[in-house]
Amino acid sequence: MWALRRASSPLRTRAHQVIGVCGFANLEVLLNADAKNVEVHHEGNCQKLDCCSQPKPSVFQSSFSSGRFMWIRGLSSQAGANSGVKEDEFDDGFSDLDVPPEADKNDPGLTSHESSDEDTIDAIGLSEVEADAKPEEPIKKLSQSTLLKVLLEAARNDVTGAVKKWLNDGNTLDRSDIFHAVHSLRRQRFFIKALQLLECIEESKLLDFGERDYASLIDLVAKVHGVRNAEKYIEDIPASHRCEVVYRTLLANYVVAANVRKAEEVFNKMKDLGFPITVFSCNQLLLLYKKVDKKKIGDVLTMMEKENLKPSLFTYNLLVDIKGAVGDIEGMEKVIDKMQEDGIEPDLMTQATIAKHYIFAGHREKAEKILVQMEGDGIKENRAACKFVLPLYAFLGKNAEAGRIWKVCEANGARSDECMSAIEAFGKLGDVEKAEEIFENMFKSWKKPSSKHYNAMLRAYARKNLFDKGKELAKRMSDDGCRIGPFTLDSLVKLHVDAGEVEKADSMLHKLARSNKFKPMYSTYLALLDSYSKKGDIHNAEKVFSNLQQMGYSGKIVHYHALLQAYVNAKAPAYGFKERMKADGMFPNRAVASLLSASDPFTKKNAISELLD
């Protein structure tokens, strides 16, 4: 761990400025010190790193190993903020970068499995639980599981009756049946049925519940009834089964919800209860802080070192992604070197992450070499790589290579996740007709594609400004009863913004978010803010800026840059804007300083400026 923390020695001087309060020359040197500068550099469109905002003191006064967190100031909650503007296009296609590699192993062939930031808990919160809870006897195949078939055909609120009838017909229930049924229902997002099944088994005492069964139950309660209700439910679990795996499942759900205060509260409670600090729990904190406050990542790594916890593959996946996201390719490569020194080889997920960051950093040759490695001796023999390499070839602009990969998928029965990657890839390449063909063919194999496939198709239409087709698809999506979530809303908003219907996009954002009770994505608000800024619409730009802060997406210089641009485009003075930024703890970079000067009514104009006006 110490070697990893020292992996980027040229950055040590700047890191001490950032973490002077903590006094550790730890991985913030590698992961945080230059990250802030690069982030502001990209967002403010400045040309030099030294023009960026001044570093703030560390959030922590002491490491995590103390009994309670000691705060210098309030906790940040800017969940979902993305430092790489160009990489926003990867958000949905690569959303499972937050999912550890174990998630897709031993997939029983379910074609509807998918993952996103919203259901990352399917992997991170329960993959270890399910792995450890697997019965010794082999899991039955789909065709052999009559219980699963009965549950899928049962009415939504009649799972208990269906199970009782199944048992009365002479069937017996064993742990293998339960594991397979719950696992499959979760994969297909039938969380209510999975929860009812476990509740039925617990209430009927058909099987003795263990701690991992209760952990699975807690996760499903969180999904169906909310995380706070899951936390209350823990009190109903027998004391002997309120163990570490139950609380870490709760922790993982709060991480998915990006609830910093509650996640940290649960982590501290686990320590107070005497549970050992595990790599799994630390990974949850890293995942949380990757989304909301990268400055705290170094403190987690310091704690891991003190506890002698060796980073896992998932830990390294996160660190690689964090470094790559801020454009520090040299730092990313040093993390990779340290990972290999520790005897951990990159898996397909990690390789895809590395290739993605190489592409956006302009290292095309390095990215192509990674893709060759991912394909191995042949893509037919390494089928699992297809869903990863398809969008990567698209972002390299390699239409022929994407077509070659898709032919392999098509010839061998394309899977659901491969179809989504292909729709995303051909949409990015501008081949909307091919994306439509793949999308429509999915209805021949499955009753209906998931909302993620619709979202991929919506993005394809948005990229080509096919507004009418996008609206038609959105209506079709609604008629098919697909879930409207943050990614769908993001696609719809951008589709309307690109068509010039900004006010309609704004109205849609608030109505859908309110009616479906979810938190819109950071990039959704940013698209609206940029659009109002270009129009010089100060009133609405201020409104969106306020919404960003209310949703926890605060502390970004790009917000102030876009808002200030609205004043400049409206030729209106921005009175007190600099003082406003200072009060928010923000400092102008070069680009913002230039706009401040342009919007200052007291700035003396020269003759040339007057002529240009």
C-alpha positions in Angstrom: 0.0 0.0 0.0 2.9 2.4 0.9 4.4 1.8 -2.6 1.0 2.6 -4.1 0.7 5.8 -2.1 4.1 6.9 -3.3 3.4 6.0 -7.0 3.5 9.5 -8.3 6.4 11.3 -6.5 6.5 14.4 -8.8 3.1 15.4 -7.3 4.2 15.2 -3.7 4.8 18.9 -3.2 1.3 19.9 -4.4 -0.2 17.1 -2.4 1.2 18.4 0.9 -0.6 21.7 0.2 -3.9 19.8 -0.1 -3.5 17.5 2.9 -1.5 19.6 5.2 -4.0 19.1 8.0 -3.7 15.3 7.9 0.0 15.3 7.6 0.1 12.1 5.4 2.0 11.8 2.1 -0.5 9.1 1.1 -2.4 8.3 -2.0 -3.9 11.8 -2.2 -0.5 12.5 -3.8 -1.6 10.1 -6.5 -5.3 10.5 -6.6 -6.3 14.0 -5.3 -3.5 16.6 -5.4 -3.5 17.1 -9.1 -7.0 15.9 -9.7 -8.5 19.1 -8.5 -6.4 21.2 -10.8 -7.1 19.0 -13.8 -10.8 19.0 -13.1 -11.0 22.8 -12.9 -8.7 23.0 -15.9 -11.1 21.0 -18.0 -14.3 22.6 -16.8 -13.1 26.2 -17.0 -11.5 25.7 -20.4 -8.3 27.3 -19.1 -5.0 26.7 -20.7 -2.7 26.3 -17.7 -3.0 24.3 -14.5 -1.7 27.2 -12.4 -4.7 29.3 -13.2 -7.0 27.1 -11.3 -8.7 27.6 -7.9 -6.7 27.4 -4.7 -6.6 24.1 -2.8 -8.8 23.8 0.2 -7.8 22.2 3.5 -8.5 18.5 4.1 -11.9 17.5 5.3 -10.5 15.2 8.0 -8.5 16.1 11.1 -7.9 12.4 11.9 -8.0 9.2 10.0 -10.9 6.8 9.9 -9.3 4.6 12.5 -10.5 6.9 15.3 -13.8 6.1 17.0 -15.7 8.9 15.1 -15.1 11.0 12.1 -13.7 14.5 13.0 -14.9 17.1 10.6 -13.4 20.4 9.8 -16.4 21.5 7.9 -19.7 20.1 6.7 -19.9 17.0 4.5 -20.0 17.4 0.8 -22.9 15.7 -1.1 -22.2 16.5 -4.7 -23.2 13.0 -5.8 -22.8 12.1 -9.4 -20.7 15.1 -10.4 -18.5 14.1 -13.3 -15.1 15.7 -13.8 -14.7 14.7 -17.4 -17.2 16.5 -19.6 -16.5 14.4 -22.7 -16.7 11.2 -20.8 -20.4 11.8 -19.9 -21.3 10.0 -23.0 -19.8 6.8 -21.5 -21.9 7.1 -18.3 -24.6 4.7 -19.2 -22.7 2.3 -21.4 -20.0 1.9 -18.8 -22.1 2.4 -15.7 -21.0 -1.0 -14.5 -17.5 0.3 -14.0 -18.8 0.6 -10.4 -19.5 -3.1 -10.2 -16.9 -5.6 -9.2 -15.9 -8.3 -11.7 -17.6 -11.0 -9.6 -21.0 -9.7 -10.6 -21.1 -11.4 -14.0 -19.5 -14.7 -13.1 -21.7 -17.8 -13.3 -24.5 -16.0 -14.9 -27.1 -18.7 -15.5 -27.9 -17.3 -18.9 -30.4 -14.7 -18.0 -30.7 -12.3 -20.9 -32.1 -9.4 -19.1 -29.4 -8.7 -16.6 -28.2 -5.2 -16.5 -26.5 -2.8 -14.0 -26.3 0.9 -13.4 -25.6 3.3 -10.6 -29.1 2.8 -9.4 -28.8 -0.9 -8.9 -25.1 -1.3 -8.3 -26.1 -2.9 -5.0 -27.1 -6.0 -7.0 -23.4 -6.6 -7.3 -21.5 -4.6 -4.7 -24.0 -5.1 -1.9 -24.8 -8.8 -2.4 -22.3 -10.5 -4.7 -20.2 -11.5 -1.8 -23.3 -12.4 0.2 -24.7 -14.5 -2.6 -21.3 -16.1 -3.3 -20.8 -17.1 0.3 -24.5 -18.2 0.6 -24.4 -20.5 -2.5 -25.4 -24.0 -1.6 -22.8 -26.8 -2.0 -25.1 -28.6 -4.5 -25.0 -27.2 -8.1 -27.6 -24.5 -8.9 -30.4 -25.7 -11.1 -30.7 -24.4 -14.6 -33.6 -22.2 -15.6 -35.3 -25.0 -17.4 -35.1 -27.2 -14.2 -36.4 -24.5 -11.8 -40.2 -25.0 -11.7 -40.4 -22.7 -8.7 -38.9 -19.8 -10.7 -41.4 -20.4 -13.5 -44.3 -20.4 -11.0 -43.0 -17.1 -9.5 -42.6 -15.4 -12.8 -46.2 -16.4 -13.8 -47.6 -15.4 -10.4 -49.5 -12.2 -9.9 -47.4 -9.4 -8.5 -48.9 -9.5 -5.0 -49.7 -13.3 -4.8 -46.2 -14.8 -4.4 -47.1 -16.4 -1.1 -50.2 -18.1 -2.6 -48.1 -19.3 -5.5 -45.5 -20.8 -3.2 -48.0 -22.5 -1.0 -49.8 -24.0 -4.1 -46.4 -25.2 -5.4 -45.6 -26.9 -2.1 -49.1 -28.5 -1.9 -48.6 -30.0 -5.4 -45.9 -32.2 -3.8 -42.8 -30.1 -4.5 -40.1 -29.7 -1.9 -38.1 -26.5 -1.2 -34.4 -26.5 -0.6 -31.8 -23.7 -0.3 -30.7 -24.2 -3.9 -34.2 -23.5 -5.1 -34.4 -20.3 -3.0 -31.0 -19.0 -4.0 -31.7 -19.6 -7.7 -35.1 -18.0 -7.6 -34.0 -14.9 -5.7 -30.9 -14.5 -7.8 -32.9 -14.8 -11.0 -35.7 -12.5 -9.9 -33.2 -9.9 -8.8 -31.5 -10.1 -12.2 -34.8 -9.4 -13.9 -35.6 -6.6 -11.5 -38.6 -8.4 -10.0 -37.5 -7.1 -6.6 -41.1 -7.1 -5.1 -41.5 -10.8 -5.9 -38.0 -11.7 -4.6 -38.8 -9.8 -1.4 -42.2 -11.5 -1.0 -40.6 -14.9 -1.5 -38.1 -14.4 1.3 -40.7 -12.9 3.6 -42.9 -15.9 2.9 -40.1 -18.4 3.7 -39.2 -16.5 6.9 -42.7 -16.2 8.2 -43.6 -19.8 7.4 -40.3 -21.1 8.9 -39.9 -23.3 5.8 -36.1 -22.9 6.2 -33.9 -21.6 9.0 -32.6 -18.1 8.0 -29.0 -17.4 8.4 -27.2 -14.0 8.6 -26.7 -14.0 4.8 -30.4 -14.7 4.2 -31.2 -11.7 6.3 -28.6 -9.6 4.4 -30.4 -10.5 1.2 -33.7 -9.6 2.8 -32.3 -6.2 4.0 -31.1 -5.4 0.4 -34.6 -6.2 -1.1 -36.4 -4.1 1.6 -34.1 -1.2 0.7 -34.9 -1.6 -3.0 -38.7 -1.9 -2.5 -39.4 0.3 0.5 -36.3 2.5 0.7 -33.0 2.3 2.7 -34.4 4.0 5.8 -37.0 1.2 6.1 -34.3 -1.4 5.6 -32.3 0.2 8.5 -35.4 0.0 10.7 -35.9 -3.6 9.7 -32.6 -4.6 11.1 -34.1 -4.2 14.6 -36.5 -7.0 13.8 -33.6 -9.4 12.9 -32.6 -11.8 15.8 -29.7 -10.3 17.6 -27.5 -13.3 16.9 -27.9 -12.6 13.1 -27.3 -8.8 13.2 -23.7 -9.3 12.0 -21.2 -7.5 9.8 -22.7 -8.8 6.5 -26.1 -7.3 7.3 -24.7 -3.9 8.1 -22.3 -3.8 5.2 -25.3 -4.5 2.9 -27.1 -1.5 4.5 -23.9 0.5 4.0 -23.7 -0.4 0.3 -27.3 0.7 -0.2 -26.6 4.1 1.4 -23.6 4.3 -1.0 -25.8 3.7 -4.0 -28.1 6.4 -2.7 -25.0 8.7 -2.4 -26.2 9.5 1.2 -22.8 10.5 2.7 -24.1 11.2 6.2 -25.9 7.9 6.6 -23.2 5.8 4.9 -20.6 7.2 7.3 -22.9 6.8 10.2 -23.4 3.1 9.4 -19.6 2.6 8.9 -19.0 4.1 12.3 -21.7 2.0 13.9 -20.1 -1.2 12.5 -16.8 -0.1 14.3 -18.7 0.7 17.5 -20.3 -2.8 17.4 -16.8 -4.3 17.2 -17.0 -5.6 13.6 -13.6 -5.8 11.9 -12.9 -3.2 9.1 -13.0 -5.1 5.9 -11.8 -4.4 2.3 -15.4 -4.6 1.2 -16.5 -1.8 3.6 -13.5 0.4 2.6 -14.4 -0.2 -1.1 -17.9 1.1 -0.4 -16.4 4.3 1.0 -14.0 4.6 -1.9 -17.0 4.2 -4.3 -19.0 6.8 -2.4 -16.1 9.4 -2.3 -15.3 8.7 -6.0 -18.8 10.1 -6.7 -19.1 12.9 -4.1 -15.8 14.0 -2.6 -12.5 12.7 -4.0 -10.5 14.6 -1.4 -11.5 11.9 1.2 -10.2 9.0 -0.8 -6.7 9.4 0.6 -8.0 9.1 4.1 -9.7 5.8 3.3 -6.4 4.5 1.8 -4.5 5.6 4.9 -7.0 3.7 7.0 -6.6 0.6 4.9 -2.8 0.8 5.3 -3.1 1.1 9.1 -5.4 -1.9 9.2 -3.1 -3.9 6.9 -5.9 -4.4 4.4 -4.6 -5.3 0.9 -6.4 -3.6 -2.0 -8.7 -5.9 -4.0 -9.2 -5.9 -7.7 -12.3 -3.7 -7.1 -10.1 -1.2 -5.2 -7.7 -1.0 -8.0 -10.6 -0.6 -10.5 -11.8 2.4 -8.6 -8.3 4.0 -8.4 -7.6 3.5 -12.1 -10.9 5.1 -13.0 -10.3 8.0 -10.6 -6.9 8.8 -12.1 -8.1 8.4 -15.6 -11.2 10.6 -15.1 -9.0 13.6 -14.3 -6.7 13.0 -17.3 -3.7 11.8 -15.2 -2.6 9.0 -17.5 0.9 8.7 -15.9 -0.7 8.3 -12.5 -3.2 5.8 -13.8 -0.4 3.7 -15.3 1.5 3.7 -12.0 -1.6 2.4 -10.2 -1.8 -0.3 -12.9 1.9 -1.2 -12.3 1.3 -1.4 -8.5 -1.7 -3.6 -9.1 0.4 -6.0 -11.1 3.2 -5.9 -8.6 0.6 -7.1 -6.1 -0.1 -10.1 -8.3 -3.6 -8.8 -9.4 -4.1 -8.9 -13.2 -6.6 -6.5 -14.8 -9.8 -8.2 -15.8 -12.0 -7.2 -18.8 -13.7 -4.4 -16.8 -10.4 -2.9 -15.7 -9.0 -3.2 -19.3 -12.1 -1.4 -20.6 -11.7 1.3 -18.1 -8.0 1.8 -19.0 -8.9 1.8 -22.8 -11.6 4.4 -22.2 -9.3 6.8 -20.5 -6.6 6.3 -23.1 -9.1 7.2 -25.8 -10.2 10.4 -24.1 -6.6 11.4 -23.4 -5.7 11.0 -27.1 -3.6 7.8 -26.7 -5.3 5.9 -29.5 -2.4 3.5 -30.0 -2.4 2.5 -26.4 -6.1 2.1 -26.4 -6.0 -0.2 -29.5 -3.4 -2.4 -27.9 -5.7 -2.8 -24.9 -8.5 -3.8 -27.2 -6.3 -6.4 -28.9 -5.5 -7.9 -25.5 -9.2 -7.9 -24.6 -10.0 -9.9 -27.7 -7.3 -12.4 -26.8 -6.7 -15.3 -29.3 -10.1 -14.7 -30.9 -13.3 -12.8 -30.1 -15.3 -16.0 -30.7 -13.4 -17.8 -28.0 -13.5 -14.7 -25.8 -17.2 -13.9 -26.1 -17.3 -12.0 -22.8 -15.2 -9.2 -24.3 -17.8 -8.3 -26.9 -20.0 -6.1 -24.8 -16.9 -4.1 -23.7 -15.1 -3.7 -27.0 -18.1 -2.7 -29.1 -18.5 0.8 -27.6 -14.8 1.3 -27.4 -14.3 0.7 -31.1 -17.1 3.2 -31.7 -15.4 5.9 -29.7 -12.3 5.2 -31.7 -14.4 5.7 -34.9 -13.7 2.2 -36.1 -17.0 1.3 -37.8 -15.6 -1.8 -39.5 -14.2 -3.2 -36.2 -17.6 -2.6 -34.4 -19.3 -4.4 -37.3 -16.9 -7.3 -37.1 -17.6 -7.8 -33.4 -21.4 -7.5 -33.8 -21.4 -10.2 -36.5 -19.8 -12.6 -34.0 -22.5 -11.7 -31.5 -25.3 -12.0 -34.1 -24.1 -15.3 -35.5 -24.0 -16.9 -32.0 -27.3 -15.5 -30.6 -26.8 -12.0 -29.4 -27.3 -11.4 -25.7 -29.1 -8.6 -24.1 -26.1 -6.7 -22.9 -24.4 -7.2 -26.3 -27.4 -5.7 -28.0 -27.3 -2.6 -25.7 -23.6 -2.2 -26.4 -24.2 -2.5 -30.1 -27.0 0.1 -30.1 -24.8 2.4 -28.2 -21.8 1.8 -30.5 -23.7 2.2 -33.8 -25.5 5.2 -32.4 -22.2 6.8 -31.6 -20.9 6.0 -35.1 -23.9 7.7 -36.6 -25.4 4.5 -38.1 -28.9 5.0 -36.7 -30.4 2.6 -39.1 -28.2 -0.2 -37.8 -29.0 0.7 -34.2 -32.7 0.7 -35.0 -32.4 -2.7 -36.7 -30.7 -4.2 -33.6 -33.3 -2.6 -31.3 -36.3 -3.9 -33.3 -34.8 -7.4 -33.6 -34.7 -7.6 -29.8 -38.5 -7.8 -29.7 -38.2 -11.1 -31.5 -36.1 -12.6 -28.8 -37.6 -10.9 -25.7 -41.0 -9.7 -24.8 -39.6 -6.2 -24.5 -36.2 -4.7 -24.1 -35.3 -3.0 -20.8 -35.3 0.8 -20.3 -31.6 0.8 -20.8 -32.0 -0.3 -24.4 -34.6 2.4 -25.0 -32.2 4.9 -23.4 -29.4 3.8 -25.8 -31.7 4.3 -28.7 -32.8 7.7 -27.5 -29.2 8.8 -27.3 -28.6 7.6 -30.8 -31.5 9.8 -32.0 -30.3 12.7 -29.9 -26.8 12.6 -31.4 -28.4 12.9 -34.9 -31.0 15.5 -33.8 -33.8 13.2 -34.8 -36.3 14.9 -32.5 -39.5 13.4 -34.0 -38.1 9.8 -33.8 -37.0 10.4 -30.2 -40.4 11.7 -29.2 -42.1 8.7 -30.8 -39.7 6.3 -29.1 -40.3 8.0 -25.7 -44.1 7.5 -26.2 -43.5 3.9 -27.1 -41.4 3.4 -24.1 -44.1 4.8 -21.9 -46.8 2.6 -23.5 -44.6 -0.5 -22.9 -44.5 0.3 -19.2 -40.8 0.8 -19.0 -39.4 2.5 -15.9 -38.5 6.2 -16.3 -35.2 6.8 -14.5 -32.4 9.3 -14.4 -30.8 8.0 -17.6 -34.1 8.1 -19.5 -34.7 11.6 -18.3 -31.2 12.7 -19.2 -31.7 11.4 -22.8 -35.1 13.1 -23.1 -33.9 16.4 -21.8 -30.9 16.5 -24.1 -33.0 15.5 -27.0 -35.3 18.5 -26.4 -32.4 20.9 -25.7 -30.7 19.9 -29.0 -34.0 20.6 -30.8 -34.2 24.1 -29.2 -37.1 23.3 -26.9 -35.2 24.2 -23.7 -38.3 25.3 -21.7 -40.0 22.0 -22.5 -36.9 20.1 -21.4 -36.9 22.1 -18.2 -40.5 21.4 -17.5 -40.1 17.7 -18.3 -37.1 17.5 -15.9 -39.1 18.7 -12.9 -42.3 16.9 -13.7 -40.7 13.4 -14.3 -38.3 13.7 -11.5 -41.1 14.6 -9.1 -43.6 12.0 -10.3 -41.0 9.2 -10.4 -39.3 10.2 -7.2 -35.7 10.1 -8.3 -32.7 12.4 -8.4 -31.8 13.7 -11.9 -28.3 13.3 -13.1 -25.7 16.0 -12.9 -25.2 16.1 -16.6 -29.0 16.7 -17.1 -28.9 20.0 -15.1 -25.6 21.0 -16.8 -27.2 20.6 -20.2 -30.0 23.0 -19.2 -27.6 25.5 -17.6 -25.4 25.6 -20.7 -28.4 26.1 -22.9 -29.8 29.0 -20.9 -26.3 30.5 -20.7 -25.9 30.5 -24.4 -29.3 32.3 -24.8 -28.4 34.8 -22.2 -31.4 33.8 -20.1 -30.2 34.9 -16.7 -33.4 34.1 -14.8 -33.6 30.5 -15.8 -29.8 30.1 -15.6 -30.0 31.2 -12.0 -32.9 28.8 -11.4 -31.0 25.8 -12.7 -27.9 26.9 -10.8 -30.0 26.9 -7.6 -31.4 23.5 -8.4 -27.8 22.1 -8.8 -27.0 23.3 -5.3 -30.2 22.0 -3.8 -29.6 18.6 -5.3 -26.1 18.5 -3.8 -24.2 19.1 -7.1 -22.3 22.0 -5.7 -18.6 23.2 -5.6 -17.9 23.1 -9.3 -16.2 26.0 -11.0 -18.0 25.0 -14.3 -21.3 26.0 -12.7 -20.1 29.6 -12.0 -18.5 29.8 -15.4 -21.8 28.9 -17.2 -23.9 31.2 -15.0 -21.5 34.1 -15.5 -21.5 33.4 -19.3 -25.3 34.0 -19.2 -24.8 37.5 -17.8 -22.1 38.2 -20.4 -24.3 37.0 -23.3 -27.2 39.0 -21.9 -24.9 42.1 -21.7 -26.0 42.5 -18.1 -23.8 43.4 -15.2 -23.1 40.6 -12.7 -23.0 42.7 -9.5 -21.2 41.1 -6.6 -20.5 37.9 -8.5 -16.9 37.6 -7.3 -18.0 38.1 -3.7 -20.7 35.5 -4.2 -18.1 33.0 -5.3 -15.9 33.8 -2.4 -18.8 33.2 0.0 -19.2 29.8 -1.6 -15.6 29.0 -1.1 -14.8 29.2 -4.8 -11.9 31.0 -6.5 -11.9 32.2 -10.1 -9.7 30.5 -12.6 -8.4 32.3 -15.7 -11.5 31.7 -17.8 -13.9 32.8 -15.0 -11.7 35.8 -14.2 -11.9 36.9 -17.9 -15.7 36.7 -17.8 -15.8 38.6 -14.5 -13.9 41.4 -16.2 -16.2 41.3 -19.2 -19.3 41.5 -17.0 -18.0 44.2 -14.7 -19.9 47.5 -15.4 -17.1 49.5 -13.9 -14.3 48.1 -16.2 -13.0 50.9 -18.3 -13.4 50.1 -22.0 -10.8 51.2 -24.6 -11.7 52.5 -28.1 -11.3 49.1 -29.7 -13.7 47.4 -27.2 -16.3 50.1 -27.9 -15.9 49.6 -31.7 -16.3 45.8 -31.3 -19.4 46.3 -29.1 
